[in-house]
Amino acid sequence: MKDLLSAIGKLPPLAQIPIVILLFLAAAALVLFLIEIAPRKGRTYTIIRAVACILIPVAVFLLLGSVWWAAAVAAVLGGVFFVLDYRQKEGTGYLFALAGFLAPAFVLLVIGLVYPTIQTLINSFLSSRGNFIGFDNFVWIFSSENNLVTIRNTIIWVLVVPIVSTAIGLAYAVFIDRSRGERFFKALVFMPMAISFVGASIIFRFIYAYREEGQSQYGLLNQIVVWFGGSPVNWLQQVPLNSFLLMVVLIWVQTGFAMVILSAAIKGVPAEQMEAAQLDGTNAWQRFWNVTIPGISSSLVVVITTISIASLKVFDIVRTMGMAYPDTGVIANDMVSLLQNFETGRSSAFAVILFLLVLPIVIFNARQIQKQREIR
Amino acid sequence: MTTAVSAAPAIDERSFRAATKRTKRRLTSRGATIASLVIAVLWTIPTVGLFVTSIRPRDEIIRTGWWEIFVNPTVTFENYEAVLFGSESLMGPFINSIAISLPATVFPLVIASMAAYAFAWMPFKGRDTIFILVFALQIVPIQMALVPLLSLFSRGVKLDNDNVIYEGLQQAGLFSQVWVAHTIFALPLAIFLLHNFISQIPGDVIEAARVDGASHGQIFFRIVLPLSLPAIASFAIFQFLWVWNDLLVAIIFAGGQASPITRALGELTGEFGRNWQLLPAGAFISIIVPLIVFFSLQRYFVRGLLAGSTKG
C-alpha cells in the first residue's frame, strides 16, 4: 500500500488527481458491496459491527503507518455503516450508522485540530529544544518592543477592518438595492472575494509603488498625488500609515462579502414594516436606523464576526506586501516566520495569544448557536 | 428625500402601492447612485490596472504607469509568454494548484456531508454540545494547528526506534500533506454550513420516509443528498476558491516541488525588483481560474454563502 502511494506520488500532478479521487471513491464502493451481501440480523452482529468500527481504522493505522489511510478507511467505513441500515429499521444498526456518519470527521478533527491545539498549548511552555521553561516565551513576547507593536497591530486590524468593510458593504447594499443593474453592480464589488490575498497584495503593491520626485510615477496613488500638484510619498515606509494601507487590501477583499450577505438580509426585511414606518412620516435615514438595522441585526453580527476572524488570522497580505516595511507585523505572520526559524516555542506562544484574542468571539457565537438550537 | 412623506396619509389600496413604489425609488436617489458608482469604480480599478499592466511591454511597465496605455497604446503578450514558458515559468505551480485544489475539495465534502446529516437528523445524547464544539473548532486559528500537525506529518509517531506507530506522510507523495491539511481545516465550517442547509429540509419529508421503512442510509442517499445538492455545490465552489487562494497551508505543508501558484508568486514578490515586470502577468494567471469559477458559478456561490450565514 505504501509502495502504491509513493508510486502515485511520483506521477505527474494532473495524473494524480483522478487516481486519488477514484481510489477514494472506489474503496467506498467496494466496502458498500461487501456490506450489502453480508448477513446483518441479530444482537451479535450489532456488537461485531460496533467493535469493527473502532478496530478497523486502528488496524489500518497500525498496518499502513499512515493517518491518511486510516482516515480514508474510516471514511469508507462510514459509507459502510449507513448502508448497513438499508435493510434495518432504527434500533439494530443505529449506533453503527451513527458512528459511521460521524467517525471520519471526528478522527480527522481530533488528529488535525484538537490534538494540535493541546500540543500547541504545551509547546508554548517549552524552549525550541523541548525543555520546559515556564512562561519564558510569553515573557519574551511581552518584553520586546517589536512584539508589542505586532500585538498592537493585530488588535488594530480587528477593530478597523470589520467596521470599515461592513460599513461600506452595508452602504453599498442599501444604495444599489432594487436599482437597475443590481446584479452587475454586486458582481463588481464582490469580485475581489475570488482573488487570493497574494494576488490582491500584488495588485496593491502596484498602486502604492513609489518613485522619487520628478520621475514618472507608476503607482496610481502617487500619480494622483502628482496630478494634484503634490510630491510623491513612499507610502509603505510611513509608520503608522503603512499598516492602514495594508488594511485597505483586506477591506477591499472583504467588503464584497459583507455586501452580499447584508443585501440578502435587507431583502428579507418585511416591506410592510417599511411602509408602516413611512406612513408614520419618518424620513429615509430614520427608517434605515429604526427598521432596516434592527431587521438585519443578526446578519450584521455574522458579517462582523466572520471578518473579525479573518482579520485576526491575516497573514498573506502582510507577508506578500509588508515584510520589508517597518512596524507592519501581525501575530499570524510573525508566527509563521518564527516557525520557519525553528522557534517552535515562541511561535506556539504567539498562537496561544491569538487564540485568547479569538476566544471571546468563539464564546459569543457558540451562545448564539445554542439559543437558535433551543428555539428550533 | 422629501417627496413621498406628503403622500403618506392616503390609505386606499392604489396610493398605498404607489407610496411603496416611491419608497423603493427613493432608496436609489441620485446621491446614492453616485456614491454606489464611486464605490464600484474604486473596487474595480485595481483589478483593471493589474490586467492592463500585464499586457504592456516590459520597458513600458518599468517606465510609466498603466494609465499611459490610453495615450500610447502598445499591447503585448510577452509577459504571459515569459511567465508560462520562460525560465521563471509558473506553469508547474499552476498545475500544482489544480492538483491540490480538486482532491482537497472532494474529500472534505464527502466527509462533512455525512457528519452534517448525523448532526441534523440522527438524535443522540449530547448532540448539541458536540455540534457547538465542532463549530468552535472552526474559529480555532489554523495557526495553532500548524506546528504539531507538521511534526506529526514529518516525524510520525514512534514509541521508540523499532516500534513505529505511524511513519508520517512524507513518503506518501508530493501532495498528500496538503490534501490532508486542507481537508481537516475545511471540516468544521463545511459541517456547520451543510448542517444549516440539511436541517432545513422539512421534517415531514424525512418522517414520511421513515414511516415507509427507510433507513438512515437510504434517507441520506435518496432524500438528503439530492435535496442539498445546491448547498453541496456552493460549498464545493467555496472550498475550491479557498484552497486555490491559500498561502498559509501551502507555505507550511507543500514542499518545494508541490508549491502552488500562490506560493510561487509570493516568492517572486520577495525578489521585487529583479523580475517584477513578470508579476502582473503571474498574478493575473493566478486569479484567472478563481475569476472564471466565480463568474460562471456566481449564483450557486452566493446561495451557499447565504445558507450558512444569514441564519447565524
Interface residues (C-beta under 8 A of the other chain):
Chain A: K2 L5 S6 I8 G9 K10 P12 P13 L14 Q16 I17 V20 I21 F24 A28 F61 L62 G65 S66 V67 W68 A70 A71 A75 G78 G79 F82 V83 L84 D85 Y86 R87 Q88 K89 E90 G93 Y94 A97 L98 G100 F101 L102 P104 A105 F106 L108 L109 I111 G112 L113 V114 Y115 P116 T117 Q119 T120 N123 I168 A171 Y172 V174 F175 I176 D177 R178 S179 F185 A187 L188 V189 F190 M191 P192 M193 A194 I195 S196 F197 V198 G199 A200 S201 I202 I203 F204 R205 F206 I207 S216 Q217 Y218 G219 L220 Q223 W252 T255 G256 F257 V260 I261 A264 A265 G268 A271 M274 E275 Q278 L279 D280 G281 N283 A284 W285 S298 S299 V301 V302 V303 T305 T306 I309 L312 K313 F315 D316 R319 T320 M321 M323 A332 M335 V336 L339 Q340 T344 S347 S348 F350 A351 V352 L354 F355 V358 I361 V362 N365 A366 Q368 I369 Q370 Q372 R373 R376
Chain B: M1 T2 A4 V5 A8 P9 F16 A19 T20 T23 K24 R26 L27 T28 A32 T33 A35 S36 I39 A40 W43 T44 I45 P46 T47 G49 L50 T53 I61 I62 R63 T64 G65 W66 W67 I95 N96 I98 A99 L102 P103 V106 F107 V110 I111 A112 M114 A115 Y117 A118 M122 F124 D128 F131 I132 V134 F135 A136 L137 I139 V140 P141 I142 Q143 M144 A145 L146 V147 P148 L149 L152 G156 V164 I165 Y166 E167 G168 L169 Q171 A172 G173 L174 F175 S176 W179 V180 A181 T183 I184 F185 L187 P188 I191 S199 R210 G213 S215 H216 G217 Q218 F220 L241 W244 N245 D246 L247 L248 I251 I252 A258 T262 L265 G266 T269 G270 F272 L279 P280 G282 A283 S286 I287 P290 L291 V293 F294 F295 Q298 V302 L305 L306 S309 T310 K311 G312
